[in-house]
């Protein structure tokens, strides 16, 4: 009897479940967004103003003791990921 129903019944469309997004896709997308935001402690990419602030800091009185140093104005990304993968 079950074989008969399995072979002869048409597919059933349930409107309740057709509007619900697939959870695996949502979870993967949210995981990607969270990982991307957590990879940079500043929570955003750097922009021109960040670079200009670094240059002004080095050119001003605050940069007096910086001699032959490499500064990375990357929002703290080198603290989280110090070595290249």
C-alpha positions as CSV (number, residue, x, y, z in Angstrom):
1,X,0.0,0.0,0.0
2,X,2.8,2.5,0.8
3,X,4.5,1.7,-2.5
4,X,1.3,2.5,-4.3
5,X,1.2,5.9,-2.6
6,X,4.8,6.6,-3.1
7,X,4.6,6.0,-6.9
8,X,1.2,7.5,-7.7
9,X,0.8,10.6,-5.5
10,X,1.8,13.9,-7.1
11,X,4.3,16.2,-5.3
12,X,2.6,18.2,-2.6
13,X,3.4,21.9,-2.4
14,X,3.0,23.3,1.1
15,X,3.0,27.2,1.1
16,X,4.1,27.2,4.8
17,X,7.5,25.8,4.0
18,X,8.0,27.3,0.5
19,X,8.6,30.8,2.0
20,X,11.1,29.7,4.6
21,X,14.7,30.2,3.4
22,X,17.1,27.3,3.5
23,X,18.9,27.4,6.8
24,X,22.2,26.0,5.6
25,X,22.5,28.9,3.1
26,X,21.6,31.5,5.8
27,X,24.0,30.0,8.3
28,X,26.9,29.9,5.8
29,X,26.2,33.5,4.8
30,X,25.9,34.7,8.4
31,X,29.1,32.8,9.3
32,X,30.9,34.5,6.4
33,X,29.8,37.9,7.5
34,X,30.7,37.3,11.1
35,X,34.1,35.9,10.2
36,X,34.8,38.8,7.9
37,X,33.8,41.4,10.6
38,X,35.8,39.6,13.3
39,X,38.9,39.4,11.1
40,X,39.4,43.1,11.4
41,X,39.3,44.6,15.0
42,X,38.3,48.0,13.7
43,X,35.2,46.4,12.0
44,X,35.7,48.2,8.7
45,X,38.3,48.5,6.0
46,X,40.7,51.4,6.1
47,X,40.1,54.5,4.0
48,X,42.0,57.6,2.8
49,X,41.4,59.5,6.1
50,X,43.1,56.7,8.1
51,X,46.2,56.9,5.9
52,X,46.3,60.7,6.1
53,X,46.0,60.5,9.9
54,X,49.0,58.2,10.0
55,X,51.1,60.5,7.8
56,X,50.1,63.5,9.8
57,X,51.0,61.7,13.0
58,X,54.5,60.8,11.7
59,X,55.0,64.3,10.3
60,X,53.9,66.0,13.6
61,X,55.5,66.0,17.0
62,X,54.1,62.6,17.8
63,X,56.3,61.0,15.2
64,X,59.6,62.3,16.6
65,X,60.8,58.9,18.0
66,X,59.8,56.8,15.0
67,X,63.0,56.1,13.1
68,X,63.1,53.4,10.4
69,X,59.9,51.8,11.7
70,X,57.2,50.1,9.6
71,X,53.7,51.1,10.6
72,X,50.7,49.2,9.5
73,X,47.6,51.4,9.6
74,X,45.3,48.4,9.0
75,X,42.9,48.7,11.9
76,X,44.6,46.1,14.0
77,X,44.5,43.3,11.4
78,X,48.2,42.4,11.9
79,X,47.4,41.8,15.6
80,X,44.7,39.2,14.7
81,X,46.5,37.6,11.8
82,X,50.2,38.2,12.3
83,X,51.5,35.6,9.7
84,X,50.4,35.2,6.2
85,X,48.3,32.0,5.6
